[in-house]
Amino acid sequence: MVLNSGSRINQKVCFICGAGHSGSTLLGLILGSHQDCFYSGEARKTRFLHNTNYPKIKTCNICGINCPVWKDFITSTHLDLYEQISLKTQKPIVIDSTKNTSWLEEQIATIQKTSSQPFLIFLQRDGRAVINSRTRKYPQKNVKEIINDWKELINETQELYRHFKGNKIKIKYEHLATNVESVIRTLCDFLEIDYQPPMVKYYQHEHHPVGGNNGTQFLIIKAQHKNTEEFLPKVSKRCSDYYQNHGLEITLDLRWRQELDPTVERLFEEIADKENEELKWEV
């Protein structure tokens, strides 16, 4: 059964899967800078829009509660989420960087019942970098638990990728950060859209993501001369100097090589070296 065929506005949904802290916000913002694309951020979090019972009310990370996309967005039971987003934004392609595999499986199944095409990008990053980022963000959390959570998600994502029957591709964050134009051209070909050079300067475009990496989004705030003092508290104290002094150009983040405790790195290799074999970055 195909739902909403014919007059459907949404034509494609691109899911970016993988582990958090792997660069999906950056990739989503770049793809969302294409004239036919809208980057929703982590679309799963639209469930919490306007929910005063949720500890942190979700809204646009760039323009806040007065966002022209999300301020009056109410999810419908009659249309799938991506058609609702396309109706609101008038963009035929929606980018979703939710990492939760149960959500992805559910949404992929929904899209497959429509006339839209699902696409899957598995964005990979060296697990040591991810673990470093997560221990930086959650210093109170048990390191072994962080590593096991990463290992479980990577295994689930690999399984999701193996079973996905549509168009799919694996991209390394490190390749994206060091060969931006080449990787984005590859992804535009993958999505069957034209490559538009201004996409690389994602910070010059209008964006309305829900969730995602606050540091990357801070660069948009800075580039567009918005109120950085209001946004900065969202960025951890340990990262604030990094992003305040960060240029707008896309650069490879290798802070983990200096920051990751050797004891943590050894523990990671003991627990998850097999899962990291494909993702490891040694250059």
C-alpha positions as CSV (number, residue, x, y, z in Angstrom):
1,M,0.0,0.0,0.0
2,V,1.4,3.4,-1.0
3,L,0.2,6.4,1.1
4,N,-0.1,10.0,0.1
5,S,1.0,9.4,-3.5
6,G,0.4,11.9,-6.3
7,S,0.2,15.3,-4.6
8,R,2.9,14.4,-2.0
9,I,5.4,17.2,-1.4
10,N,8.0,15.1,0.4
11,Q,9.9,13.1,-2.2
12,K,13.0,11.9,-0.2
13,V,14.1,11.3,3.4
14,C,17.8,11.0,4.1
15,F,18.5,9.4,7.4
16,I,22.0,10.0,8.9
17,C,22.8,7.1,11.3
18,G,25.8,6.2,13.5
19,A,27.0,7.2,16.9
20,G,26.4,10.6,18.4
21,H,29.4,13.0,18.3
22,S,30.4,11.7,14.9
23,G,29.7,14.9,12.9
24,S,26.1,14.3,11.9
25,T,25.1,17.9,12.8
26,L,27.8,19.2,10.5
27,L,26.8,16.9,7.7
28,G,23.1,17.6,8.2
29,L,23.7,21.4,8.0
30,I,25.7,21.1,4.8
31,L,23.1,18.9,3.1
32,G,20.4,21.2,4.5
33,S,22.0,24.1,2.8
34,H,20.9,22.7,-0.6
35,Q,17.9,24.6,-2.0
36,D,15.8,21.5,-2.1
37,C,16.7,20.1,1.4
38,F,15.6,20.8,4.9
39,Y,17.7,19.6,7.9
40,S,15.3,18.8,10.7
41,G,18.1,18.0,13.2
42,E,17.1,14.9,15.3
43,A,13.5,14.6,14.1
44,R,12.7,12.1,16.9
45,K,12.8,15.1,19.3
46,T,9.9,16.8,17.5
47,R,7.8,14.5,19.8
48,F,8.8,16.9,22.7
49,L,7.9,20.2,21.0
50,H,5.8,22.3,23.3
51,N,5.8,19.6,25.9
52,T,5.9,21.4,29.2
53,N,6.1,18.1,31.1
54,Y,9.4,17.2,29.4
55,P,12.5,18.4,31.4
56,K,13.9,20.4,28.5
57,I,11.3,21.7,26.0
58,K,12.6,21.1,22.5
59,T,12.7,23.8,20.0
60,C,14.9,25.2,17.2
61,N,18.5,25.4,18.4
62,I,19.2,28.5,16.3
63,C,16.2,30.8,16.8
64,G,14.5,29.4,19.8
65,I,10.8,29.3,20.6
66,N,9.8,31.8,17.9
67,C,11.2,29.6,15.2
68,P,9.1,30.0,12.0
69,V,9.2,26.2,11.4
70,W,8.7,24.7,14.9
71,K,6.8,27.3,17.0
72,D,3.4,26.2,15.9
73,F,4.3,22.7,14.5
74,I,1.9,20.1,15.8
75,T,2.5,16.5,14.7
76,S,-0.5,14.9,12.9
77,T,-1.8,11.4,13.0
78,H,-3.0,11.7,9.4
79,L,0.3,12.4,7.7
80,D,3.8,11.0,8.3
81,L,6.2,13.4,10.0
82,Y,8.4,14.0,6.9
83,E,5.4,15.1,4.8
84,Q,4.4,17.4,7.5
85,I,7.9,18.9,7.6
86,S,7.9,19.3,3.8
87,L,4.5,20.9,3.8
88,K,5.8,23.4,6.4
89,T,9.1,24.2,4.7
90,Q,8.1,23.6,1.1
91,K,11.3,21.4,0.7
92,P,10.9,18.0,-1.0
93,I,13.9,16.5,0.8
94,V,14.2,16.1,4.6
95,I,17.4,15.2,6.4
96,D,17.0,13.4,9.8
97,S,20.1,12.8,12.0
98,T,18.4,10.8,14.7
99,K,20.7,7.9,15.9
100,N,18.1,5.7,17.7
101,T,17.8,2.6,15.6
102,S,14.3,1.8,16.7
103,W,13.2,5.2,15.5
104,L,15.0,4.7,12.3
105,E,13.5,1.3,11.6
106,E,10.0,2.7,12.4
107,Q,10.4,5.8,10.1
108,I,12.0,3.8,7.3
109,A,9.1,1.4,7.3
110,T,6.6,4.3,7.3
111,I,8.4,6.0,4.4
112,Q,8.5,2.8,2.4
113,K,4.7,2.8,2.4
114,T,4.7,6.2,0.7
115,S,5.9,7.4,-2.7
116,S,9.0,8.9,-1.1
117,Q,12.4,7.4,-1.3
118,P,14.4,6.6,1.9
119,F,18.2,7.1,1.8
120,L,20.6,6.0,4.5
121,I,24.0,7.5,5.3
122,F,26.1,5.7,7.9
123,L,28.4,8.4,9.2
124,Q,31.4,6.8,10.8
125,R,34.0,8.3,13.2
126,D,36.9,6.7,15.1
127,G,35.3,5.4,18.3
128,R,38.2,6.9,20.3
129,A,37.2,10.4,19.3
130,V,33.5,9.7,20.1
131,I,34.4,8.3,23.5
132,N,36.6,11.3,24.3
133,S,33.8,13.6,23.3
134,R,31.2,11.8,25.4
135,T,33.5,11.6,28.5
136,R,34.1,15.3,28.1
137,K,30.3,16.0,28.0
138,Y,29.4,13.5,30.7
139,P,32.3,13.4,33.2
140,Q,30.1,12.0,35.9
141,K,29.2,8.9,33.9
142,N,31.0,5.6,34.2
143,V,33.5,5.3,31.3
144,K,32.9,1.5,30.9
145,E,29.2,2.2,30.5
146,I,29.9,4.9,27.8
147,I,32.1,2.5,25.9
148,N,29.6,-0.3,26.1
149,D,26.8,2.0,25.0
150,W,28.9,3.0,21.9
151,K,29.6,-0.6,21.1
152,E,26.0,-1.6,21.3
153,L,24.8,1.3,19.1
154,I,27.5,0.6,16.5
155,N,26.5,-3.0,16.3
156,E,22.8,-2.1,16.0
157,T,23.6,0.5,13.3
158,Q,25.7,-2.0,11.3
159,E,22.7,-4.4,11.5
160,L,20.3,-1.7,10.4
161,Y,22.6,-0.8,7.5
162,R,23.0,-4.4,6.4
163,H,19.2,-4.9,6.2
164,F,18.3,-1.6,4.6
165,K,17.2,-2.3,1.1
166,G,17.2,1.3,-0.3
167,N,20.1,3.6,-1.4
168,K,22.8,3.5,1.3
169,I,26.3,4.7,1.7
170,K,29.1,4.8,4.4
171,I,31.0,8.0,4.9
172,K,33.8,8.7,7.4
173,Y,33.7,12.0,9.3
174,E,37.4,12.3,8.9
175,H,37.1,12.2,5.1
176,L,34.3,14.7,5.2
177,A,36.3,17.1,7.3
178,T,39.4,16.8,5.1
179,N,37.8,16.5,1.7
180,V,34.6,18.5,2.1
181,E,33.8,19.3,-1.5
182,S,34.6,15.8,-2.8
183,V,32.5,14.1,-0.1
184,I,29.6,16.4,-0.6
185,R,29.7,15.9,-4.4
186,T,29.6,12.2,-3.7
187,L,26.6,12.6,-1.4
188,C,24.8,14.8,-3.9
189,D,25.2,12.2,-6.5
190,F,24.0,9.6,-4.0
191,L,20.9,11.7,-3.3
192,E,20.4,12.4,-7.0
193,I,20.6,16.2,-6.6
194,D,22.9,18.7,-8.1
195,Y,26.0,19.8,-6.2
196,Q,25.7,23.5,-5.2
197,P,29.0,25.0,-4.1
198,P,27.5,27.4,-1.5
199,M,26.4,24.3,0.5
200,V,29.9,24.0,2.0
201,K,29.4,27.4,3.7
202,Y,26.5,26.0,5.7
203,Y,26.8,28.8,8.3
204,Q,25.6,31.4,5.7
205,H,22.3,29.6,5.3
206,E,19.0,29.5,7.3
207,H,18.7,26.5,9.5
208,H,16.2,25.3,12.1
209,P,17.5,22.1,13.7
210,V,16.0,20.4,16.7
211,G,18.7,18.8,18.8
212,G,22.2,18.2,17.5
213,N,25.7,19.5,18.4
214,N,25.6,22.8,20.1
215,G,29.2,23.6,19.2
216,T,28.7,23.3,15.5
217,Q,25.4,25.3,15.7
218,F,27.3,28.0,17.7
219,L,29.4,28.7,14.6
220,I,26.2,29.6,12.7
221,I,25.2,31.9,15.5
222,K,28.6,33.6,15.4
223,A,28.7,33.8,11.6
224,Q,25.2,35.3,11.4
225,H,25.9,37.8,14.1
226,K,23.2,36.6,16.4
227,N,23.4,36.7,20.2
228,T,26.3,34.4,21.0
229,E,26.2,35.2,24.8
230,E,22.6,33.8,24.9
231,F,23.6,30.6,23.0
232,L,27.0,30.0,24.7
233,P,25.6,28.5,27.9
234,K,24.4,25.5,25.8
235,V,28.1,24.7,25.0
236,S,30.0,23.0,27.8
237,K,32.6,25.2,29.6
238,R,35.4,22.9,28.4
239,C,34.3,23.4,24.8
240,S,33.4,27.1,24.9
241,D,36.9,28.4,24.3
242,Y,37.4,25.9,21.4
243,Y,34.3,27.1,19.6
244,Q,34.7,30.8,20.4
245,N,38.2,30.6,18.8
246,H,37.2,28.3,16.0
247,G,37.2,29.7,12.5
248,L,34.2,29.1,10.2
249,E,36.0,26.8,7.9
250,I,35.5,23.0,8.3
251,T,38.4,21.4,10.0
252,L,39.2,18.0,11.3
253,D,38.7,17.7,15.1
254,L,41.4,15.5,16.5
255,R,41.3,16.8,20.1
256,W,41.0,13.2,21.3
257,R,44.6,12.5,20.5
258,Q,45.7,15.0,23.2
259,E,42.7,14.6,25.6
260,L,41.9,10.9,25.8
261,D,43.3,9.3,28.9
262,P,45.6,6.4,27.8
263,T,43.9,4.2,30.4
264,V,40.5,4.9,28.8
265,E,41.9,4.3,25.4
266,R,43.3,0.9,26.5
267,L,39.9,0.0,28.1
268,F,38.2,1.0,24.8
269,E,40.4,-1.2,22.8
270,E,39.8,-4.2,25.2
271,I,36.0,-3.8,24.9
272,A,35.4,-2.5,21.4
273,D,38.4,-2.8,19.2
274,K,36.6,-5.2,16.9
275,E,33.7,-2.7,16.4
276,N,36.2,0.1,15.8
277,E,38.2,-1.7,13.2
278,E,36.3,-0.3,10.3
279,L,36.0,3.1,11.8
280,K,39.6,3.6,13.0
281,W,41.4,6.7,11.6
282,E,45.2,6.5,11.8
283,V,46.4,9.2,9.3
